[in-house]
Each structure stands twice: as structure tokens, then as C-alpha cells.
Amino acid sequence: MLKRIKKRIKKRIRKIMKGSFLHLIFEYKWYLINRAALRRLLKKNYKKNFKQLQPSSKVAILFLGTRTYVNLFPNYYKNIKKYFLPNIKKYFFVYTDQVDYPFLSKKDVIVVPIKHRKYPLPMLYTFKSINKAADKLKKYDHIIWFDADMIVNRVVKEEEFFCHDKQLFGVRHPNFLARKGTFDNNPKSLAYVRPEDNSSIYYQACLWGGQSKPFLKLLKELEKRVDIDLSKNIRSRILDESYLNKYFIEKKDITHAYDPTYAYPKNQPIPQPFKKKILHVDFKKHKIIK
């Protein structure tokens, strides 16, 4: 009973603080610290001459869009095909319930039928959904998940993207460079990150991937973990992102962390002279770069 009362008091204090002037000062302080950390991180690779360290001749790009979200695919397809790994053959796996959507009839588009589910199941079922096409995906050199609301802002060449020899990769979150990310804090969850775990890097779930074999191994393991948690009525803190971060911590030695310019909010400023490479955009403004 006492624990419950303490929990309610803490929750009330956080609610009051969230709208206070002190909270705004606190958040601005962290913004400045994080911005300085971002500048230091980006400076390491600024004007660096990249060298491609792993070959790839066939890449699978994964898109999920049910109901009206499938309308984002035509621009998504044209943009990624033109600006992302322009010299590598890319095939698009489209997970959707709109299997008769006209634009999906292209030769380099593979349609994977899935059911439309209400939030938050689409995110929690990410690994299960992708895994439906596991037999086809294993034929590709690399498999890359791109959220539907992303757009490549400038050409990302092969030598730049494959400048590492790691089997898996993700993108660092721009808001959690100088402070700890929103890892799962529920000890009952299989996404739980323990105090002794290496939590120095927090990844976004909007762009991640890897070589086909370790990628499919990740899918199988995380699908299993999500199913176990759901069977116990446990929902992770940040859904699929929580499970992904836990797995990348476990596989730190084989996971490459791209800097935040590979998945950067369109409306969030970036220190000069650095440029955003891949953007998160508003659904209504999802347009092709001319």
C-alpha cells in the first residue's frame, strides 16, 4: 500500500514538473549538452574518405504499410532506389494488406500479405511480420528496414554505408547521445536492460539491418521474445525499439552504430556544417527530392 502511495506521489510530481519553468530549463540544458555531443560525434567522420569493407550485390529493403499507409510506397520506392546505394540492385519487400495496390506490380517489388492490426501491435509484431518472408530474404546479401516515413536526403553511396565490417547495424538516436536512452526498465520484460548492461548507445527502430544470416537470426529470436512477453501481458516500454536495443547490447561486438544523420528528424536543427542524410518526415510532406 505504501509503495503504491509513493508511486502516485512521484507520478504527480513529474506531472507538475513537466509543465514548469524549471523543467524547461532542465530540458534546455540537456539539449545543449546533447548538441555538443552530436557535434563531437559528427566531427569524427567529417570529410572522411570512406572505403567499402563488405561486398553487397543484392539488397532487400523492407517497407510496412497497411490501409492508407501503402500510399507512401511510390515515393518511398523512387527515393530509395535513386539516392540510397545507387549502384546496388535493390528489391523492395512490401508488407501490406493492400495486395492489389497498383504500384506493387513492379518486378523488383515482393508483396508479403499481412493483416492490419491496431496500435501498438504493428510495432510489436514487426519481427513476426518480417519473418513471414524469411525463406526469400535469405537469398539477399543485406536486409535493411526503413520506416515508411523516411526519405533519403542526399546520395548515400556504397563505400560510405558499408564502411564497416559488422554483421548488424543500427542508427544512434540524436536525442540520447549525452544521456541514457529510454531502455526498457521492467525486469519482467525480455527487453529489460539491466543496470550492468552496456547502455552507452541507444538505437532508433526506424532504420536497421545487417547481413542476411545474422539478420534472420535476430528476427527469430526477437519474435520469440515478443510472443513470450505478450503471453504474460507484458508490453515493452518503446515497443519494437526496446527489443532491438536489448539485442544490439547483447551483440555489441557485431553491431555497427551509424551516426544520427542517417535517421534525423526533418524539423530538428543540426549543427553546421554537417548535413542530414536520411530524414524522418511528416506523412503529408513525404515528397521526392528533385
C-alpha positions as CSV (number, residue, x, y, z in Angstrom):
1,M,0.0,0.0,0.0
2,L,2.8,2.4,1.0
3,K,4.7,1.6,-2.3
4,R,1.5,2.5,-4.3
5,I,1.1,5.8,-2.5
6,K,4.8,6.7,-3.1
7,K,4.4,5.8,-6.8
8,R,1.4,8.1,-7.1
9,I,3.2,11.0,-5.4
10,K,6.2,10.6,-7.7
11,K,3.9,10.5,-10.7
12,R,2.2,13.6,-9.6
13,I,5.5,15.5,-9.0
14,R,6.7,14.5,-12.5
15,K,3.4,15.8,-14.0
16,I,3.8,19.1,-12.2
17,M,7.4,19.4,-13.1
18,K,6.7,18.7,-16.8
19,G,4.9,22.0,-17.3
20,S,7.1,24.1,-15.1
21,F,9.7,26.7,-15.9
22,L,12.4,24.6,-14.1
23,H,11.6,21.6,-16.3
24,L,12.1,23.8,-19.4
25,I,15.5,25.0,-18.1
26,F,16.4,21.4,-17.3
27,E,15.5,20.2,-20.8
28,Y,17.3,23.1,-22.5
29,K,20.4,22.3,-20.5
30,W,20.3,18.7,-21.8
31,Y,19.6,19.9,-25.3
32,L,22.8,21.9,-25.2
33,I,24.9,19.1,-23.8
34,N,23.4,16.6,-26.3
35,R,24.1,19.1,-29.2
36,A,27.7,19.3,-28.2
37,A,28.0,15.5,-28.1
38,L,26.4,15.4,-31.5
39,R,29.0,17.8,-32.9
40,R,31.9,15.8,-31.5
41,L,30.5,12.6,-32.9
42,L,29.9,14.0,-36.4
43,K,33.3,15.7,-36.5
44,K,35.0,12.3,-36.4
45,N,33.8,11.3,-39.9
46,Y,33.5,14.8,-41.4
47,K,35.1,14.8,-44.9
48,K,36.4,11.3,-44.3
49,N,37.4,9.2,-47.3
50,F,35.3,6.1,-46.9
51,K,36.2,2.6,-48.2
52,Q,33.7,-0.2,-48.8
53,L,34.6,-3.0,-46.4
54,Q,31.9,-5.5,-47.2
55,P,30.6,-6.5,-50.6
56,S,26.9,-6.5,-51.5
57,S,25.3,-7.1,-54.9
58,K,21.7,-7.6,-53.8
59,V,19.9,-5.7,-51.0
60,A,16.4,-6.3,-49.6
61,I,14.6,-3.1,-48.4
62,L,11.7,-3.7,-46.0
63,F,8.5,-1.5,-46.1
64,L,5.5,-1.9,-43.9
65,G,2.3,-0.1,-44.9
66,T,-1.3,-1.3,-44.3
67,R,-4.5,0.5,-45.1
68,T,-3.8,4.0,-46.4
69,Y,-0.2,3.9,-45.4
70,V,0.6,1.9,-48.5
71,N,0.1,5.2,-50.4
72,L,3.5,6.3,-49.1
73,F,5.2,3.5,-51.0
74,P,5.5,5.0,-54.5
75,N,7.6,8.0,-53.3
76,Y,9.5,5.8,-50.8
77,Y,10.4,3.4,-53.7
78,K,11.5,6.1,-56.1
79,N,13.5,8.0,-53.5
80,I,15.4,5.0,-52.0
81,K,16.0,3.5,-55.5
82,K,17.6,6.7,-56.7
83,Y,19.5,8.0,-53.7
84,F,20.3,5.0,-51.5
85,L,23.1,2.7,-52.6
86,P,22.6,3.7,-56.2
87,N,24.9,1.1,-57.7
88,I,23.5,-1.9,-55.9
89,K,20.4,-3.8,-57.1
90,K,17.6,-3.3,-54.5
91,Y,14.4,-5.3,-54.1
92,F,11.5,-4.0,-52.0
93,F,9.6,-6.3,-49.7
94,V,6.2,-4.7,-49.0
95,Y,4.3,-5.9,-46.0
96,T,0.7,-4.9,-46.5
97,D,-3.0,-5.8,-46.5
98,Q,-3.4,-3.8,-49.8
99,V,-2.0,-6.5,-52.1
100,D,-3.9,-5.2,-55.1
101,Y,-2.4,-1.7,-54.9
102,P,-1.3,-0.9,-58.5
103,F,2.2,0.3,-57.8
104,L,3.2,-3.1,-56.3
105,S,3.2,-4.9,-59.6
106,K,6.9,-4.0,-60.4
107,K,9.5,-6.7,-60.9
108,D,11.6,-5.6,-58.0
109,V,8.7,-5.5,-55.5
110,I,7.8,-8.5,-53.5
111,V,4.4,-8.3,-51.7
112,V,4.1,-10.0,-48.4
113,P,0.4,-10.2,-47.2
114,I,-0.2,-9.3,-43.6
115,K,-3.2,-8.3,-41.5
116,H,-3.9,-4.8,-40.4
117,R,-3.6,-4.5,-36.6
118,K,-4.5,-1.8,-34.2
119,Y,-1.7,0.1,-32.4
120,P,0.6,-1.0,-30.8
121,L,0.5,-4.4,-32.4
122,P,2.0,-3.4,-35.8
123,M,5.2,-2.4,-34.0
124,L,5.3,-5.3,-31.6
125,Y,4.7,-7.7,-34.5
126,T,7.5,-6.1,-36.6
127,F,9.8,-9.1,-36.3
128,K,7.0,-11.6,-36.8
129,S,5.8,-9.8,-39.9
130,I,9.2,-9.6,-41.5
131,N,9.9,-13.2,-40.7
132,K,7.0,-14.3,-42.9
133,A,9.3,-13.9,-45.9
134,A,12.4,-15.4,-44.2
135,D,12.8,-18.1,-47.0
136,K,13.0,-15.4,-49.7
137,L,15.1,-12.9,-47.6
138,K,17.9,-15.4,-47.0
139,K,18.9,-15.0,-50.7
140,Y,20.0,-11.4,-50.3
141,D,23.4,-10.1,-49.1
142,H,21.9,-7.5,-46.9
143,I,18.4,-6.8,-45.4
144,I,17.5,-3.2,-44.4
145,W,14.4,-2.0,-42.6
146,F,13.3,1.6,-43.5
147,D,10.3,3.1,-41.8
148,A,7.6,4.3,-44.2
149,D,8.0,7.9,-43.1
150,M,11.7,8.2,-44.1
151,I,13.3,9.9,-47.1
152,V,16.9,9.9,-48.3
153,N,18.0,13.5,-48.3
154,R,21.2,13.1,-50.4
155,V,23.0,10.3,-52.2
156,V,24.3,7.6,-49.7
157,K,27.0,5.7,-51.6
158,E,28.0,2.1,-51.1
159,E,31.5,3.0,-49.8
160,E,30.0,5.3,-47.2
161,F,27.3,3.0,-46.0
162,F,29.3,-0.2,-46.0
163,C,32.4,1.4,-44.4
164,H,32.4,-1.2,-41.6
165,D,32.7,-5.0,-41.4
166,K,30.0,-5.6,-38.8
167,Q,27.2,-8.1,-39.4
168,L,24.4,-5.9,-38.0
169,F,23.8,-2.2,-37.9
170,G,21.5,0.5,-36.4
171,V,21.3,4.3,-36.1
172,R,22.0,6.2,-32.9
173,H,19.2,8.4,-31.6
174,P,20.0,12.1,-31.8
175,N,18.4,12.9,-28.5
176,F,20.3,10.3,-26.5
177,L,23.9,10.9,-27.1
178,A,24.9,12.6,-23.8
179,R,22.3,10.9,-21.6
180,K,20.8,7.4,-21.3
181,G,18.1,6.3,-23.7
182,T,14.6,5.1,-22.9
183,F,15.6,1.5,-22.5
184,D,13.0,-1.0,-21.1
185,N,13.1,-0.8,-17.2
186,N,10.7,-3.6,-16.4
187,P,12.7,-6.6,-15.0
188,K,9.8,-8.9,-16.1
189,S,10.2,-8.0,-19.8
190,L,12.6,-9.8,-22.1
191,A,13.5,-6.3,-23.4
192,Y,14.8,-5.3,-20.0
193,V,18.2,-3.6,-19.9
194,R,19.9,-4.3,-16.6
195,P,22.0,-1.7,-14.7
196,E,25.2,-3.7,-15.5
197,D,24.4,-3.8,-19.3
198,N,26.4,-1.6,-21.6
199,S,23.7,1.1,-22.3
200,S,26.1,3.7,-23.8
201,I,24.3,3.6,-27.2
202,Y,20.6,4.0,-27.8
203,Y,19.4,2.9,-31.3
204,Q,16.3,4.0,-33.3
205,A,14.0,1.4,-34.7
206,C,13.4,3.3,-37.9
207,L,16.5,2.1,-39.8
208,W,18.4,-1.0,-39.0
209,G,19.6,-4.2,-40.7
210,G,22.5,-6.4,-41.5
211,Q,23.8,-9.3,-43.4
212,S,21.0,-11.8,-44.1
213,K,22.1,-14.7,-41.9
214,P,22.6,-12.7,-38.6
215,F,19.6,-10.5,-39.5
216,L,17.3,-13.5,-39.8
217,K,18.7,-14.9,-36.6
218,L,17.8,-11.6,-34.9
219,L,14.2,-11.8,-36.3
220,K,13.7,-15.3,-35.0
221,E,14.9,-14.5,-31.5
222,L,13.0,-11.2,-31.1
223,E,9.8,-12.7,-32.5
224,K,10.1,-15.4,-29.8
225,R,10.8,-12.8,-27.0
226,V,7.8,-10.6,-28.0
227,D,5.5,-13.6,-28.1
228,I,6.6,-14.7,-24.6
229,D,6.1,-11.2,-23.2
230,L,2.6,-10.8,-24.8
231,S,1.6,-14.2,-23.5
232,K,2.3,-12.7,-20.0
233,N,0.5,-9.5,-20.8
234,I,3.8,-7.6,-20.8
235,R,4.3,-4.7,-23.2
236,S,7.8,-3.3,-23.6
237,R,8.5,0.4,-22.9
238,I,9.2,1.5,-26.5
239,L,7.7,-1.5,-28.3
240,D,9.9,-3.0,-31.0
241,E,12.7,-0.4,-30.3
242,S,13.1,-1.8,-26.8
243,Y,13.7,-5.3,-28.0
244,L,16.0,-4.1,-30.7
245,N,18.2,-2.2,-28.3
246,K,18.4,-5.1,-25.9
247,Y,19.6,-7.4,-28.7
248,F,22.1,-4.9,-30.0
249,I,23.5,-4.6,-26.5
250,E,23.9,-8.4,-26.4
251,K,25.5,-8.4,-29.8
252,K,27.6,-5.2,-29.4
253,D,30.7,-6.8,-30.9
254,I,29.0,-7.4,-34.3
255,T,26.8,-4.3,-34.4
256,H,27.8,-1.0,-36.1
257,A,26.3,2.2,-34.9
258,Y,25.7,4.8,-37.6
259,D,25.6,8.4,-36.5
260,P,22.2,10.2,-36.2
261,T,22.5,11.8,-39.7
262,Y,21.2,8.5,-41.1
263,A,17.8,9.0,-39.4
264,Y,17.4,12.6,-38.4
265,P,14.1,14.5,-37.7
266,K,13.4,16.8,-40.6
267,N,12.4,19.7,-38.3
268,Q,15.2,19.4,-35.8
269,P,18.2,21.6,-36.5
270,I,21.7,20.1,-37.0
271,P,25.0,21.8,-36.1
272,Q,26.7,23.3,-39.1
273,P,28.5,22.4,-41.4
274,F,27.0,18.9,-41.0
275,K,24.2,17.6,-43.2
276,K,21.3,15.3,-42.7
277,K,21.5,12.2,-44.9
278,I,18.2,10.4,-44.2
279,L,15.2,12.2,-42.7
280,H,12.1,11.5,-40.7
281,V,9.3,13.5,-42.4
282,D,5.7,14.4,-41.9
283,F,3.4,12.0,-43.7
284,K,1.7,14.9,-45.5
285,K,5.1,16.2,-46.8
286,H,6.5,12.8,-47.9
287,K,7.9,14.0,-51.3
288,I,10.7,13.1,-53.7
289,I,13.8,15.2,-53.7
290,K,14.1,16.9,-57.1
